Amino acid sequence: MKAPLTMAALAARLDAQAVGQAPAGQDKLEGDGRPDPARARVEAPDGRPLVTLRVIELHEAVDRTAAVLRCDPTIFERSHELVTVVSSEAEPGKSDRAPIAKGTPIVHVLASSTVTERLTKVARFQKAATLTKAEQAILDEGGTVKPRLVPCLPPASVVTTLVARKAWPVPPLVGISETPIVRRDGTICMVPGYDESTGYYYAPSCELAPVPEHPTQAEAVAALAELEDVFCDFPHVTRADKLVPVAAILTVVARPAIDGSVPLTVLDASTRGSGKSLQGDVVSLVPTGRTAARLTYPETDEELDKVLGAYALSGASIILIDNVTRTLGGGPLDKVLTAVGDVDLRRLGATEMLRLPWVATLLASGNNVELGDDTIRRTLVSRLEPREESPEARTGFKRDPLIAWVRGERPRLLRAALVVIRAYAAKGWPAVDLPRWGGYEQWVRVVAGAIRFAGGPDVLACKPQADERGDGSLAALDIILAELPRLSGGRHMTIGGIVSTLFADRGQHDGQRPPDGWEGFREACETLASPRLGTWDAYAKRRLGDAFRRFKGRPRPGGRLDIARGADGRPLSVHGSGAWTVTGRP
C-alpha cells in the first residue's frame, strides 16, 4: 500500500493539473498572479479570464485575485484604499458629509463585498471540488484521481486579505475632471476614462466640439472675450476684477496641468444683493454643469479641517464657502491653499488623520470679507461695487436669467476655456509680463499667463494688501511684542499666566474695568483668540496658544516671539506649559 497523499500535496497536484489542462484560448493566471499580456488569451465564451484558486496557499490565491483587479478599468488606488468613481446621490444638507451637489462624480471607497462583486464581473473563479468518499479511497490506496474543478466565488478570506494589503496592481487616482484633461505639457485628452499621464479620471458631463491642436493667439483673444462676456452684468470695479472669476474657471479646467498650489478666489462685494454668490454659481457651472453647493464657514478650525477632509475624500474639484461673516483664514484653510500633492486632513466623524490628494479650487463669497494675515497672501479678490442703494432690484440685464443662459451656452464656454489654455501652451508657455507670486508659480504660468497671452489684464493686481483686508493679527502681534516684556518683567510667561494676569477679574466687562495700562495687550489677545462671549475658557486659551505658535520666530520691527530657553538651550516649561518671551528686540 502506498503512503496516503497529504492535503497540501493533493492541492498542488490539482492546481498543476488545472493549469496544465486549461482549455485552448484560456488566460491562465499563474505564478505571481499577473496575466501575460503577450498571450492575450481569454476564457471562452464570455471573454473573462479563469482563475484557479488553491485551497491551501492563501498568499497565492490573493496574488491571483489581485491580478484580476487590473481587468476592471474603473478600480483605482487612492490614499491606500481601493476606490472607484460614482455619481453622488446625496442631497446637500441631508447628510453629515460635505455638501456635494447631487449628480457630482465622486471618489467612492470600495468595501470588501463590493470588491467581490467587481471581481466576479471581470473574471471567473474555480477551485478543486471536494473529494467524494470513493475518490478519497482511491487516493488512500495510492491511485490517481482526475481533478474536478467547480465554479466558485472568491472566498471572503481572500478578498478581505486582498483589501487589507493596501497595495494593489491598479493605477493611482489623483482626481476627477468633468472637462477634457489638460496635461502638464499643454496637450488635451478628450477621451473619457483614466488618463495615465495625470492620474485623473475624465467623466464628461457634456459633448464638446474638438479643440484645435494649435489655436492662434487671435483665437485665444476671442475665446477670452467669450468668457469675459459671461460677467458683463456684474458691477466689477476694474477689468482685472472681472477676469478673476474667469481665472477661477480656468483653474478648475486646467487643474491637472498645475503641479502645485492654486490660490483662494474671494468674490467680494460692498453690499448685499450685488451678485457675489451668483458669480460662484457661474464659476462652478461652466466646468461642472452644476451650480455650486454652498458650504457655511465652520466656527472652529477642527470642524473646518474635517469638512475639508470630506471634500478631499470625495475628490471635489470646486468648493464655495458662501456668505462669509467672520475672518476667513486659519490653519486648515492655509494648509490646503499651500498644498502640493497630498495633505493631512481629518476624517469627518472620526479622529483619524488621512493623507489625501488636494485638487479642489476654493471660492469664498461675502461682503467686505476680512482675511487672516496668512490667508491674505494666498488670495485673489474680485470686487463688486454697485451704485444702487438696493442692487437686488436692478433690471435691464444683458443675460437674464444668467444661470439658464450659461447652461445653454456651456459647451461653447467650456471649449473657449480650453482654447485659451491650449493656445498659450501650443506656443510653449511663452513668458509674459507678470510679477512673481511665491508658492503659486505654476498657477501663474498656466492660468494668469494664459489670460495675459490672450490680451487680458494682470489678474495678480487683485491680490489684496494686508492693510486693506487683514484681520489685525499682525497689529496684535506688534502690541504683544511691545507689552510682553513689560508684563513678564523681562523674563517669560506661559499662555495661562498671561490670561490669568490680564483677565483675572473675569466678572468685569471692559467698560467697568478701571484703566490699568494693559488695555492694548488685552485687546491684542482677544483679537488673536476671539474668546466666546469674552470668556477665557480652555478653548480660548488654546486659540491664543495656536496664534503664538503661528507667529513663533516671525521677524517684526519689535522683535520675535519665541519659546524661552534655559542655560542648556532647552525650551523652558512651567507646569508642563511652554514659556514665551520676546527676542531680537531693537
BELLIN-V90283 format. One record per pair of residues at least 6 apart in sequence whose ideal C-beta (glycine too) atoms are under 8 Angstrom apart, sorted by the first residue. I is the first residue (numbers start at 1). GAP is how many residues later the second one is. D is the distance in whole Angstrom. If there is no record, write none. Layout:
I	GAP	D
I	GAP	D
//
This chain:
1	140	7
1	141	7
2	139	7
2	140	3
3	139	7
4	135	7
4	136	5
5	8	8
5	134	5
5	135	8
5	137	8
7	48	8
7	49	7
8	48	5
10	129	7
11	43	5
11	44	5
11	45	4
11	46	8
11	117	7
12	42	8
13	134	7
14	114	4
14	133	4
14	135	8
15	37	6
15	39	5
15	113	8
17	129	8
17	130	5
18	34	5
18	108	8
18	110	7
18	129	6
18	131	6
19	9	6
19	11	5
19	33	7
22	6	5
22	28	7
23	20	7
23	21	7
25	16	5
25	17	7
25	18	7
25	19	6
26	15	6
26	16	7
26	17	5
26	18	8
26	23	8
26	24	5
27	8	6
27	9	8
27	12	7
27	13	8
27	14	5
27	15	5
27	16	6
27	22	4
27	23	7
28	13	8
28	22	7
28	24	8
29	6	6
29	20	6
29	21	8
29	22	5
29	23	8
29	35	5
29	38	5
29	39	7
30	34	8
32	31	6
32	35	8
33	27	7
33	29	8
33	30	3
33	31	4
33	32	7
33	33	6
33	34	4
34	33	5
34	135	7
35	14	6
35	32	6
35	35	8
35	36	8
42	6	7
42	7	6
43	6	6
43	7	4
43	81	6
46	78	8
48	23	8
48	74	6
48	75	5
48	76	5
49	19	7
49	22	7
49	73	8
49	74	5
49	75	7
50	73	7
50	74	5
50	75	8
50	76	6
51	13	5
51	14	7
51	17	6
51	72	5
51	73	7
51	74	5
51	75	7
52	12	8
52	74	5
52	75	7
52	97	7
53	8	5
53	11	7
53	12	8
53	72	6
53	73	7
53	74	5
53	99	7
53	101	7
53	102	7
53	105	7
54	6	6
54	7	6
54	73	8
55	72	6
55	73	6
58	99	7
58	100	7
58	103	7
61	94	7
61	97	5
62	96	6
62	99	5
62	100	5
62	103	7
65	54	7
65	60	8
65	89	6
65	93	5
65	94	7
65	97	6
66	96	6
66	99	7
66	102	6
66	103	6
67	102	6
68	51	5
68	54	6
68	55	4
69	6	5
69	13	8
69	49	8
69	50	7
69	99	6
69	100	6
69	101	5
70	99	5
70	100	6
71	51	4
71	52	6
72	46	5
72	47	8
72	49	7
72	50	5
73	120	7
73	121	7
74	10	5
74	11	6
75	7	6
75	8	8
75	9	6
75	35	7
75	43	6
75	95	5
76	6	8
76	7	5
76	8	7
76	9	8
76	94	6
76	95	6
76	96	7
76	97	4
76	118	7
76	125	7
77	6	7
77	90	8
77	91	6
77	93	5
77	94	7
77	95	5
77	96	7
78	29	6
78	94	7
78	95	5
78	96	8
78	278	8
78	279	7
79	263	8
79	275	6
79	276	6
79	277	5
79	278	7
80	86	4
80	87	8
81	28	5
81	29	8
81	85	8
82	27	7
82	28	4
82	33	6
82	81	6
82	86	6
82	88	7
83	24	5
83	25	6
83	26	5
83	27	6
83	90	6
84	23	8
84	24	6
84	26	6
84	34	8
85	20	5
85	21	7
85	22	6
85	23	7
85	88	8
85	91	6
85	116	5
85	118	6
85	230	8
86	19	7
86	20	6
86	22	4
87	16	6
87	17	7
87	18	6
87	19	7
88	12	5
88	13	7
88	14	6
88	15	7
88	16	4
88	17	7
88	18	5
88	226	7
89	13	6
90	7	6
90	10	6
90	12	7
91	11	6
92	7	4
92	8	7
92	9	6
92	10	7
92	201	4
92	202	7
93	6	6
96	252	6
96	253	6
97	213	5
97	217	7
97	251	7
98	197	7
98	209	5
98	210	8
98	212	4
98	213	5
98	216	7
98	218	7
98	221	8
98	250	7
99	194	4
99	195	7
99	196	6
100	6	6
100	193	6
100	211	8
100	214	6
100	216	6
101	189	5
101	190	7
101	191	8
101	192	4
103	187	7
104	184	7
104	186	7
104	210	8
104	212	7
105	71	5
105	73	7
105	96	8
105	98	4
105	210	8
106	70	7
106	208	4
106	209	6
106	210	7
107	66	7
107	69	7
107	206	7
107	207	6
107	208	4
109	204	8
110	8	7
110	53	8
112	44	7
112	47	5
112	48	5
112	51	5
115	44	6
115	47	7
115	48	6
116	37	7
116	38	6
116	40	8
116	43	5
119	6	8
119	35	5
119	40	7
120	33	7
120	34	7
124	27	7
125	26	7
125	27	5
125	28	6
125	29	6
126	23	5
126	24	6
126	25	6
126	26	6
127	22	7
127	23	7
127	25	5
128	19	6
128	20	7
128	21	6
128	22	8
129	18	8
129	19	4
129	20	7
129	21	5
131	8	7
131	14	7
135	10	5
138	6	8
138	7	6
139	6	6
162	6	8
171	23	6
171	25	7
171	28	7
172	27	5
173	21	8
173	26	6
173	27	8
173	28	6
173	142	8
174	24	7
174	25	3
174	26	6
174	82	8
174	183	5
174	185	6
175	24	7
175	25	5
175	26	8
175	80	7
175	81	7
175	140	6
175	142	7
175	182	6
175	184	4
176	24	7
176	25	5
176	27	6
176	139	5
176	141	7
177	23	5
177	24	7
177	25	5
177	26	7
177	78	7
177	79	6
177	140	7
178	24	8
178	25	6
178	26	7
178	27	5
178	109	6
178	110	5
178	111	7
178	139	7
179	23	8
179	25	8
179	73	7
179	74	5
179	108	5
179	235	6
179	238	8
179	239	7
180	8	5
180	9	6
180	10	4
180	22	7
180	24	8
180	28	7
180	31	7
180	238	6
181	7	7
181	8	4
181	14	5
181	17	6
181	19	5
181	21	5
181	75	5
182	6	6
182	71	7
182	72	5
182	73	8
182	74	6
182	75	4
182	236	7
182	239	6
182	240	8
182	243	8
183	6	6
183	12	7
183	14	5
183	15	6
183	73	7
183	74	6
184	13	8
184	14	7
184	72	7
184	73	5
184	75	6
185	240	7
186	71	7
186	235	7
186	236	7
186	238	8
186	239	2
186	240	7
186	243	7
187	238	8
188	23	6
188	230	6
188	234	6
189	6	5
189	8	8
189	9	8
189	13	6
190	12	8
190	18	7
190	20	7
190	21	7
191	11	7
192	10	5
192	11	7
192	12	5
193	8	7
193	9	6
194	6	8
194	7	5
194	8	8
195	6	8
195	7	6
195	61	8
198	58	4
198	59	8
199	57	8
200	56	5
205	83	7
205	84	4
206	83	6
206	204	6
206	205	5
206	208	7
207	204	7
208	203	6
208	206	6
208	207	5
208	210	8
209	202	7
209	206	6
211	204	6
211	207	5
211	208	6
211	211	6
212	7	7
212	207	7
212	210	7
213	209	8
213	213	7
214	209	8
214	212	5
215	8	8
215	204	5
215	207	6
215	208	4
215	211	6
216	207	7
217	206	6
217	210	7
217	236	7
217	237	7
219	200	6
219	204	6
220	199	6
220	200	5
220	203	4
220	204	7
220	230	8
220	233	6
220	234	4
220	235	8
221	233	5
221	234	4
223	192	8
223	193	4
223	194	7
223	196	4
223	197	5
223	200	8
223	231	7
224	22	7
224	192	8
224	196	5
224	227	7
224	230	4
224	231	6
224	232	6
226	186	7
226	187	6
226	190	4
227	19	5
227	22	7
227	59	8
227	186	6
227	189	5
227	190	6
227	193	7
228	14	6
228	15	7
228	18	6
228	228	8
230	16	8
230	52	6
230	56	8
230	169	7
230	172	8
230	176	7
230	183	7
231	11	5
231	14	6
231	15	7
231	48	7
231	51	7
232	166	5
232	167	7
233	42	8
233	164	5
233	165	6
233	166	6
233	167	8
233	169	7
234	8	7
234	40	8
234	41	5
234	45	6
234	150	6
235	39	7
235	40	8
235	149	5
235	150	6
235	151	5
235	152	7
235	156	7
236	6	4
236	146	7
236	147	7
236	148	6
237	146	5
237	147	7
237	148	5
238	145	8
238	219	8
238	223	8
238	224	8
239	217	8
239	218	5
240	217	4
240	218	7
240	219	6
240	221	5
240	222	5
241	140	8
241	141	5
241	142	5
241	143	8
241	221	6
242	140	7
243	208	6
243	213	5
243	214	6
243	216	5
244	21	6
244	136	5
244	137	7
244	138	4
244	215	6
244	218	5
245	20	7
245	22	7
245	34	5
245	37	7
245	38	5
245	137	6
246	205	7
246	210	8
247	18	7
247	133	7
247	200	5
247	201	7
247	204	6
247	212	5
248	17	4
248	35	5
248	113	6
248	115	6
249	34	6
249	37	5
249	38	6
249	168	6
250	167	6
250	170	6
250	171	6
250	196	8
250	197	5
250	200	6
250	201	7
251	7	7
251	11	5
251	14	8
251	110	5
251	192	7
251	196	5
252	31	8
252	35	4
252	36	8
252	65	6
252	66	5
252	109	5
253	34	5
253	161	7
253	164	5
253	165	7
253	168	7
254	167	5
254	192	5
254	193	6
254	196	8
255	7	7
255	62	7
255	104	6
255	106	7
257	164	7
257	168	8
257	189	6
258	184	5
258	185	6
258	188	5
258	189	7
259	81	8
259	183	5
260	80	5
260	179	8
260	180	7
260	181	7
260	182	4
260	183	7
261	76	6
261	77	5
261	78	6
261	79	6
261	117	8
261	178	6
261	179	6
261	181	8
261	182	7
262	99	6
262	100	8
262	178	7
262	181	5
262	185	8
263	74	7
263	115	5
263	116	6
263	117	5
263	174	8
263	177	6
263	180	7
264	69	8
264	73	6
264	98	5
264	99	8
264	100	6
264	111	7
264	114	6
264	115	5
264	116	7
265	18	8
265	96	7
265	97	7
265	98	5
265	99	7
265	114	8
265	115	5
265	117	7
266	62	7
266	97	8
266	98	5
266	99	7
266	100	7
266	103	5
266	105	7
266	113	6
266	114	7
266	115	5
266	116	7
266	198	8
267	9	4
267	10	7
267	12	5
267	13	6
267	96	6
267	97	7
267	98	4
267	99	8
267	115	5
267	117	8
268	8	7
268	97	8
268	98	7
268	99	7
268	100	7
268	101	5
268	113	5
268	114	7
268	115	5
268	116	7
269	6	7
269	7	5
269	96	8
269	97	8
269	98	5
269	99	8
269	114	7
269	115	4
269	116	7
269	117	8
270	97	7
270	98	7
270	113	8
270	114	7
270	115	5
270	116	7
271	96	6
271	115	7
271	120	7
272	95	6
272	119	8
272	120	7
273	113	8
273	117	7
273	118	4
273	119	3
273	120	8
274	93	8
274	110	4
274	111	8
274	112	5
274	117	5
275	109	6
275	116	8
276	89	4
276	90	7
276	91	8
276	108	6
277	17	8
277	43	8
277	45	6
277	46	7
277	88	5
278	124	7
278	125	8
279	86	7
279	103	7
279	105	8
280	12	5
280	40	5
280	42	7
280	83	5
280	85	5
281	10	4
281	11	6
281	122	6
282	120	7
282	121	7
282	124	6
283	9	7
283	35	7
283	80	6
284	6	6
284	7	6
284	8	4
284	34	5
284	36	7
284	79	8
285	6	6
285	118	7
285	121	5
285	122	7
285	125	7
286	120	7
286	124	6
286	127	5
286	128	6
286	131	7
287	30	7
287	31	7
287	127	7
287	130	7
288	29	7
288	30	7
289	118	8
289	121	6
291	112	7
292	26	6
292	27	8
292	28	4
292	30	8
292	71	7
293	27	7
294	26	6
294	28	4
294	29	8
295	12	7
295	24	6
295	25	6
295	26	5
295	27	7
296	25	8
296	26	7
296	27	8
297	7	8
297	24	5
297	27	5
297	28	8
297	29	7
297	31	7
297	67	8
298	6	4
298	9	6
301	29	5
301	30	6
301	31	5
301	245	8
302	44	7
304	26	7
304	28	5
304	29	7
305	26	8
305	27	4
305	40	6
305	41	5
306	39	8
306	40	5
306	41	7
306	42	5
306	43	8
307	41	7
308	11	8
308	24	6
308	25	8
308	28	6
308	37	6
309	36	3
309	37	5
309	38	6
309	39	6
309	45	6
309	47	7
310	37	8
310	38	4
311	8	6
311	49	6
312	24	8
312	31	7
312	33	6
312	42	8
312	44	4
312	45	7
312	46	6
312	48	7
313	34	7
313	41	7
313	43	6
315	44	7
316	44	5
317	42	7
317	43	6
317	44	7
318	42	6
318	43	5
318	45	7
319	41	5
319	42	7
319	43	5
319	44	7
320	43	5
320	44	7
320	45	7
321	7	7
321	41	7
321	42	7
321	43	4
321	44	7
322	42	8
322	43	5
323	42	6
323	43	6
324	40	5
324	41	7
324	42	4
324	45	5
325	41	7
326	44	8
327	43	5
327	44	7
327	45	6
327	144	4
328	36	6
328	38	7
328	41	6
328	42	7
328	43	5
328	44	7
328	47	6
329	42	6
329	43	2
329	44	7
329	45	6
329	46	4
329	47	8
329	142	7
330	42	6
330	45	8
331	215	7
331	219	7
332	13	7
333	29	8
333	39	8
333	42	6
334	38	7
334	40	5
334	41	6
334	44	7
335	8	6
335	9	8
335	10	8
336	7	6
336	9	8
336	22	5
336	24	7
336	26	7
337	25	7
337	38	7
337	41	4
338	40	7
338	101	6
339	19	4
341	16	7
341	17	8
342	13	5
342	14	6
342	15	6
342	16	7
343	12	7
343	13	6
343	14	8
343	15	4
344	9	5
344	10	7
344	11	5
345	8	7
345	9	6
345	11	6
346	6	7
346	7	6
346	8	7
347	6	8
347	7	5
369	12	8
369	100	7
370	99	6
370	100	8
370	101	5
371	8	6
371	93	7
371	98	5
371	99	7
371	100	7
372	98	8
372	99	5
372	101	7
373	93	6
373	97	5
373	98	6
373	100	4
373	101	5
374	176	7
376	88	6
376	89	8
376	90	6
376	93	5
376	94	6
378	61	7
378	62	8
379	84	7
379	85	6
379	90	8
380	79	6
380	80	8
380	82	5
380	83	6
381	81	5
381	82	8
381	83	5
381	88	7
382	80	7
383	79	8
386	8	7
388	6	6
399	6	5
399	7	8
406	7	7
420	30	5
420	31	7
420	34	5
421	25	7
421	29	5
423	27	8
423	30	7
423	31	7
424	6	8
424	22	8
424	25	6
424	26	4
424	29	4
424	30	7
425	25	8
427	26	7
429	16	6
429	17	8
429	20	6
430	23	7
432	17	5
432	20	4
432	21	6
433	19	7
433	25	7
434	10	6
434	14	6
434	15	6
434	18	6
434	24	6
434	26	6
435	23	8
435	25	6
436	8	8
437	6	8
437	7	5
437	23	6
437	26	8
444	16	7
448	10	7
448	11	5
448	12	6
451	6	8
451	8	6
452	6	6
466	8	7
471	56	8
472	55	5
473	54	7
473	55	6
473	74	7
473	78	8
474	82	8
475	49	8
475	52	8
476	47	8
476	48	4
476	49	8
476	51	4
476	52	5
477	47	8
477	51	8
477	74	5
477	77	7
477	79	6
477	84	7
478	78	6
478	79	7
478	80	6
479	41	5
479	42	6
479	44	8
479	45	4
480	41	7
480	44	5
480	45	8
480	81	7
481	75	6
481	77	4
481	78	5
481	79	8
481	80	6
481	101	5
481	104	8
482	76	5
483	35	7
483	37	7
483	38	4
483	41	8
484	9	7
484	14	8
484	37	8
484	77	8
484	96	7
484	97	7
484	98	5
485	96	8
485	97	5
485	100	7
487	6	7
487	11	7
487	14	6
487	15	8
487	31	7
487	34	7
488	93	7
491	73	8
491	90	7
492	72	4
492	80	6
492	87	4
492	88	6
492	89	4
493	8	8
493	86	6
493	87	6
493	88	8
494	79	8
494	80	5
494	81	8
494	83	4
494	84	7
494	85	5
494	86	7
495	46	6
495	49	6
495	50	5
495	53	7
495	82	7
495	83	8
495	85	7
496	45	7
496	81	6
497	77	7
498	27	7
498	46	8
498	82	8
499	26	7
499	37	5
499	41	8
499	42	6
499	45	7
502	16	6
502	19	6
502	20	5
502	23	6
503	19	7
503	33	5
505	8	6
506	29	7
506	30	7
509	25	7
510	9	8
510	12	7
525	19	6
526	8	8
528	15	7
528	16	6
528	19	4
528	20	8
529	7	8
529	11	5
529	12	7
529	14	4
529	15	4
529	18	7
530	10	7
530	13	7
531	6	7
531	9	4
531	12	8
532	7	7
532	8	7
545	33	8
548	13	6
548	32	6
551	10	5
552	8	8
552	9	6
552	10	6
552	11	7
553	7	6
553	8	7
553	9	6
554	6	6
554	7	7
555	29	7
557	29	7
558	24	7
558	27	7
558	28	7
559	23	5
559	24	6
559	25	5
559	26	4
559	27	7
560	22	7
560	23	5
560	24	5
561	19	6
561	21	6
562	18	7
562	19	6
562	20	7
562	21	5
563	8	5
563	9	7
563	15	5
563	16	7
563	17	7
563	18	8
564	7	7
564	8	5
564	15	4
564	16	7
564	17	4
565	6	6
565	7	6
566	6	5
571	7	6
571	8	8
572	6	8
572	7	5
573	6	6
//
